[in-house]
């Protein structure tokens, strides 16, 4: 998968956003221009294999990681680091 050039600070922030339960992949795409598949490829590249498997198990099928599957709109948590 072709990933854009990112500095280490951006990579760290993308990983942090990907781990957050309520930060959807669409927010990462909006801020960094990465699709869900690119985020997965980045996580696979940057994490240890066991950590990556744990993350994939955790986010697979999680409704909060996709805006269209969310059952709520208002009252969502927003990290202070999130733009």
Order of alpha helices (4+ residues) and beta strands (2+ residues): alpha-alpha-alpha-alpha
